[in-house]
Amino acid sequence: MKSRIPLIILAAIIIGISLIFINKLASSLAKEEHRKMETWAEATRLLLNDEYSDFIFHIIEQNENIPVIIVDDRDRYISARNFNEPKTNVEQYYEKQIQRLKNTNPPIEIVLDENTSQYIYYDNSNLLKMLEYFPYIQLSIIALFLMLVIWAISTDKRAEQDKLWAGLSKETAHQLGTPISSLMAWNEILKTKIGENDIIISEINKDIERLKIITERFSKIGSIPELSQQNISVITEQAVNYMLNRTSKKITYSVEDSSTEHTCLISTPLFEWVIENICKNAIDAMEGKEGNIDFELFNQEDYLIIEITDSGRGIERNKFKSIFEPGYTTKQRGWGLGLSLAKRIIEEYHNGKIFVKSSELGLGTTFRIELPTIQVEN
């Protein structure tokens, strides 16, 4: 945003200077055209009185830009110049033009004698009309230029962020690879010592598999993930069960599923990551107290809706959007990437939406995920 402010100020200065210059130029040109019309009126008067006829006729012929209509003292059409005159209904055409010109410029009187006067109605020249519209054209061009510049800056910044995300994620996946391999080797040794069926070995196996999934998730960030048809109800239940066994017993989970169409095109590891991130944020918001995390699944038009409601401390309304920005966190430790990754995964990889539906301070928050469903033939 800060990088856009100088551009906006510069554009405002250019527009301001241009408007002042064009207004002065248009005003000067309008005065000049009025003086020309006064001269033209005097020339017409002299010509009608047959004074200096050749010279005056030459002056009149010089007007090739300004539309002019001469009328009598009852506003009846006498003659005109520089109009696209129709072949038929000429008088009716000029009657309409006279009415229009009355609101454009004040008429100029031609006094022929004590009892006779004619009047000249004139329009602005094409050049003056162009000058009047020029500021709006210039404003549109500058606005378009500003939008292109802002778009280019945003795109460049987004590309840089994408590159950083991809590099960080792949490096994390690489760093996790070695200790996971070691854990797998130590686990095999433990199996030979205490047996494969031991509950400890079983839980270690689950955590090793989870670490492998986490590594896979990180490796997918920055590249296009493979999507497949999955039952969201089943995947959500699996993610909840995993969290249930690895979080405090003070946290109560519930899943209410009234959906009828629950097949979506997703990347299972990434979608599970979204569910876990939201749950972890909910747990942090409960600050070690007892609380609930409730899932509700239902269909709405062509979407599967997942609403996740916690009983944490809540979120201020003015932070509903900022919590999804990279680096936003209320914790002393942490990078503030969880919800940012969740938004990226849902909206960029799965063509869905994720947002804070509602929140009340001291009562809790409801997150809403919308995913497009696909019809599965039985």
C-alpha positions in Angstrom: 0.0 0.0 0.0 2.8 2.4 0.9 4.4 2.0 -2.6 1.1 3.1 -4.2 0.8 6.4 -2.2 3.5 8.3 -4.2 1.9 7.1 -7.5 -1.5 8.4 -6.4 0.0 11.8 -5.2 1.9 12.1 -8.5 -1.3 11.3 -10.5 -3.3 13.9 -8.5 -0.6 16.6 -9.2 -0.6 15.8 -12.9 -4.4 15.9 -13.0 -4.6 19.1 -11.0 -2.1 20.9 -13.2 -3.7 19.6 -16.4 -7.2 20.7 -15.3 -6.0 24.2 -14.4 -4.1 24.5 -17.7 -7.0 23.2 -19.8 -9.6 25.4 -18.0 -7.4 28.5 -18.6 -6.9 27.5 -22.3 -10.6 26.8 -22.8 -11.6 30.0 -21.2 -9.2 32.0 -23.3 -10.4 30.2 -26.5 -14.0 30.9 -25.6 -13.3 34.6 -25.2 -11.4 34.6 -28.5 -14.3 32.9 -30.2 -16.7 35.5 -28.7 -14.6 38.3 -30.0 -14.5 36.7 -33.5 -18.3 36.4 -33.4 -18.6 40.1 -32.5 -16.4 40.9 -35.5 -18.4 38.6 -37.7 -21.6 40.3 -36.6 -20.2 43.7 -37.4 -19.0 42.4 -40.8 -22.5 41.0 -41.5 -24.1 44.4 -40.5 -21.7 46.3 -42.9 -22.3 43.8 -45.7 -26.1 44.1 -45.4 -25.7 47.9 -45.6 -23.5 47.4 -48.6 -20.4 49.0 -47.0 -17.0 47.7 -48.0 -18.8 44.6 -49.4 -15.8 42.8 -50.9 -13.6 43.1 -47.8 -16.5 42.3 -45.4 -17.5 39.2 -47.5 -13.9 38.0 -47.2 -14.1 38.3 -43.4 -17.4 36.4 -43.3 -15.9 33.6 -45.5 -13.0 33.2 -43.0 -15.3 31.6 -40.4 -14.9 27.9 -41.2 -15.0 26.5 -37.6 -17.7 28.2 -35.6 -21.4 27.2 -36.2 -23.5 30.3 -36.7 -27.2 31.0 -37.1 -28.6 34.5 -38.0 -32.2 35.2 -36.9 -34.5 38.2 -37.0 -35.9 39.9 -33.9 -38.5 37.2 -33.6 -36.0 34.4 -33.7 -36.9 33.3 -37.2 -34.2 31.7 -39.2 -32.5 33.8 -41.9 -29.2 32.0 -42.7 -26.6 29.7 -41.1 -23.0 28.6 -41.6 -21.0 25.5 -40.6 -23.9 23.2 -39.9 -24.6 19.8 -41.4 -27.8 21.0 -42.9 -30.4 18.3 -43.8 -31.9 18.1 -47.2 -35.4 18.3 -45.9 -37.2 20.1 -43.0 -34.4 22.7 -42.9 -36.4 25.3 -40.9 -37.5 22.8 -38.3 -33.9 21.7 -38.0 -32.7 25.2 -37.4 -35.5 25.9 -34.9 -34.1 23.1 -32.7 -30.6 24.4 -33.2 -31.6 27.9 -32.1 -33.3 26.6 -28.9 -30.1 24.6 -28.2 -27.8 27.6 -28.8 -29.7 29.9 -26.5 -28.3 27.8 -23.7 -24.8 27.7 -25.1 -23.7 31.3 -25.6 -25.5 34.7 -25.3 -26.7 36.0 -28.7 -24.9 38.9 -30.4 -27.1 41.7 -31.7 -26.7 43.2 -35.2 -28.2 46.6 -35.3 -29.2 47.4 -38.9 -31.1 50.6 -38.2 -33.1 52.2 -35.4 -36.0 49.8 -36.0 -34.4 46.6 -37.3 -32.1 44.2 -35.5 -30.8 40.7 -36.2 -29.2 38.3 -33.9 -26.4 35.8 -34.1 -26.5 32.5 -32.2 -23.3 30.6 -32.3 -22.0 27.3 -31.0 -18.5 26.4 -29.6 -16.0 25.3 -32.2 -15.0 21.6 -32.5 -11.6 22.5 -31.0 -13.2 24.1 -27.9 -15.5 21.1 -27.5 -12.5 18.8 -27.7 -10.7 20.9 -25.0 -13.7 20.6 -22.7 -13.7 16.7 -22.9 -9.9 16.5 -22.9 -9.5 16.5 -19.0 -11.9 13.5 -18.7 -10.0 11.6 -21.4 -6.7 12.4 -19.7 -8.2 11.4 -16.3 -9.3 8.1 -17.7 -5.8 7.5 -19.3 -4.1 8.3 -16.0 -6.5 6.1 -14.0 -5.8 3.2 -16.4 -2.1 3.8 -16.1 -2.3 3.8 -12.3 -4.3 0.6 -12.3 -1.7 -1.1 -14.6 1.1 0.1 -12.4 -0.6 -1.1 -9.2 -1.4 -4.4 -10.9 2.2 -4.8 -12.0 3.5 -4.0 -8.4 0.9 -6.4 -6.8 1.8 -9.1 -9.3 5.5 -8.7 -8.8 5.1 -8.7 -5.0 2.8 -11.8 -5.2 5.3 -13.6 -7.5 8.1 -12.8 -5.0 5.9 -14.1 -2.1 5.1 -17.2 -4.1 8.8 -17.8 -4.7 9.6 -17.3 -1.0 6.7 -19.7 0.0 7.9 -22.3 -2.4 11.6 -22.0 -1.3 10.7 -22.1 2.4 8.4 -25.0 2.0 10.7 -27.2 -0.1 13.6 -26.4 2.3 11.4 -27.4 5.3 10.4 -30.6 3.5 14.1 -31.4 2.8 15.2 -30.7 6.4 12.4 -33.0 7.7 13.4 -35.8 5.4 16.6 -36.8 7.3 15.1 -37.0 10.9 12.1 -38.9 9.6 14.4 -41.5 8.0 16.2 -41.8 11.3 13.0 -42.2 13.2 11.8 -44.9 10.9 15.1 -46.8 11.4 14.9 -46.5 15.2 11.3 -47.6 15.1 12.3 -50.8 13.3 14.9 -51.4 16.0 12.2 -50.9 18.7 10.0 -53.4 17.0 12.6 -56.1 17.3 13.0 -55.3 21.0 9.5 -55.0 22.3 7.3 -56.4 19.5 5.2 -54.9 16.7 1.9 -55.0 18.5 3.0 -52.8 21.4 0.8 -49.7 21.7 3.8 -47.5 21.9 5.1 -48.8 18.6 1.6 -48.3 17.1 1.5 -44.6 18.2 5.1 -44.0 17.0 4.1 -45.5 13.6 1.2 -43.1 13.4 3.3 -40.1 14.2 6.0 -41.1 11.7 3.3 -41.4 9.0 2.0 -38.0 10.1 5.5 -36.5 9.7 5.7 -38.0 6.3 2.3 -36.4 5.4 3.5 -33.0 6.8 6.7 -33.3 4.7 4.5 -34.1 1.6 2.4 -31.0 2.4 5.4 -28.7 2.5 6.7 -30.1 -0.7 3.4 -29.3 -2.5 3.4 -25.6 -1.5 4.6 -23.6 -4.5 3.6 -26.3 -7.1 0.2 -27.3 -8.4 -1.1 -30.2 -6.2 -2.8 -33.3 -7.6 -6.5 -33.2 -6.9 -8.8 -36.2 -6.6 -12.4 -36.9 -5.8 -12.8 -37.4 -2.1 -15.6 -37.7 0.4 -15.1 -34.6 2.6 -17.2 -36.0 5.4 -14.8 -38.9 5.7 -11.7 -36.7 5.4 -13.0 -34.3 8.0 -13.8 -37.1 10.4 -10.3 -38.5 10.0 -8.7 -35.1 10.7 -10.9 -34.6 13.8 -10.0 -38.0 15.1 -6.3 -37.3 14.7 -6.6 -34.0 16.6 -8.7 -35.7 19.3 -5.9 -38.1 20.2 -3.3 -35.4 20.3 -4.8 -32.4 22.1 -5.9 -31.8 25.7 -8.8 -33.8 27.1 -10.2 -30.4 28.0 -11.2 -29.9 24.3 -14.4 -31.5 23.1 -14.9 -32.2 19.4 -18.2 -32.8 17.6 -19.2 -33.3 14.0 -22.7 -32.8 12.7 -23.1 -33.8 9.1 -26.3 -33.1 7.2 -24.7 -33.0 3.7 -26.0 -35.1 0.9 -23.5 -34.2 -1.7 -20.0 -34.5 -0.1 -17.7 -35.3 -3.0 -15.2 -32.6 -3.8 -12.0 -32.4 -5.9 -9.3 -31.9 -3.3 -5.7 -32.7 -2.2 -6.3 -34.7 0.9 -3.0 -33.9 2.7 -3.5 -30.1 2.1 -7.2 -30.2 3.1 -6.4 -32.0 6.3 -3.7 -29.4 7.0 -6.4 -26.6 6.7 -8.6 -28.4 9.3 -5.6 -28.9 11.6 -4.6 -25.3 11.4 -8.0 -24.0 12.2 -8.3 -26.4 15.1 -4.9 -25.4 16.5 -5.8 -21.7 16.3 -9.1 -22.5 18.1 -7.1 -24.4 20.9 -4.7 -21.4 21.2 -7.7 -19.1 21.5 -9.0 -21.2 24.5 -5.8 -20.4 26.4 -5.7 -23.7 28.2 -9.3 -23.7 29.4 -12.0 -26.2 28.6 -13.8 -25.6 25.3 -15.6 -27.0 22.3 -14.7 -27.3 18.6 -17.8 -28.1 16.6 -18.0 -29.0 12.9 -21.1 -28.7 10.9 -21.3 -29.9 7.3 -24.2 -29.1 4.9 -24.9 -28.3 1.3 -25.8 -25.0 -0.2 -26.5 -24.9 -3.9 -23.4 -26.4 -5.6 -21.2 -26.1 -2.6 -20.3 -28.1 0.5 -20.2 -25.9 3.5 -18.0 -26.6 6.5 -18.5 -24.4 9.5 -16.0 -24.7 12.4 -17.1 -23.1 15.7 -14.9 -22.7 18.8 -15.5 -21.3 22.2 -12.3 -19.3 22.4 -11.7 -15.6 23.1 -13.1 -14.4 19.8 -11.8 -12.1 17.1 -12.4 -8.3 16.7 -14.5 -7.6 13.6 -11.9 -5.3 12.1 -9.4 -8.2 12.0 -11.6 -10.7 10.2 -9.5 -10.3 7.0 -6.1 -9.4 8.5 -5.8 -12.8 10.4 -5.3 -14.4 6.9 -2.4 -12.2 6.1 1.1 -13.8 6.3 2.9 -12.9 9.5 -0.3 -12.0 11.5 -0.2 -13.6 14.9 -1.3 -12.9 18.5 1.2 -15.4 20.0 4.6 -14.6 21.3 6.1 -17.5 19.4 5.1 -18.5 15.8 5.3 -17.1 12.3 1.7 -16.4 11.7 1.5 -18.6 8.6 -1.2 -21.1 9.5 -4.3 -19.3 8.4 -2.5 -17.7 5.5 -1.6 -21.1 4.2 -5.2 -22.3 4.8 -6.5 -19.4 2.7 -4.0 -20.1 0.0 -4.8 -23.9 -0.1 -8.6 -23.4 -0.1 -8.9 -20.5 -2.5 -6.0 -21.0 -4.9 -5.7 -24.8 -5.1 -9.4 -25.8 -4.5 -11.4 -22.9 -6.0 -13.2 -22.5 -2.7 -13.6 -19.8 -0.1 -12.6 -19.5 3.6 -13.5 -16.6 5.9 -14.6 -15.7 9.4 -18.4 -16.0 9.3 -18.9 -14.6 12.8 -17.1 -13.9 16.1 -17.9 -12.5 19.5 -15.3 -11.5 22.0 -15.3 -13.9 24.9 -17.7 -16.3 23.2 -15.9 -17.7 20.2 -15.5 -17.7 16.4 -17.0 -19.5 13.4 -14.9 -20.2 10.4 -16.6 -21.1 7.1 -15.2 -23.1 4.3 -17.0 -23.4 0.9 -15.9 -26.1 -1.6 -17.5 -26.8 -5.0 -19.1 -30.2 -5.1 -19.0 -32.6 -8.0 -21.7 -35.0 -9.1 -20.8 -38.7 -8.7 -22.7 -41.2 -10.8 -23.8 -44.3 -8.9 
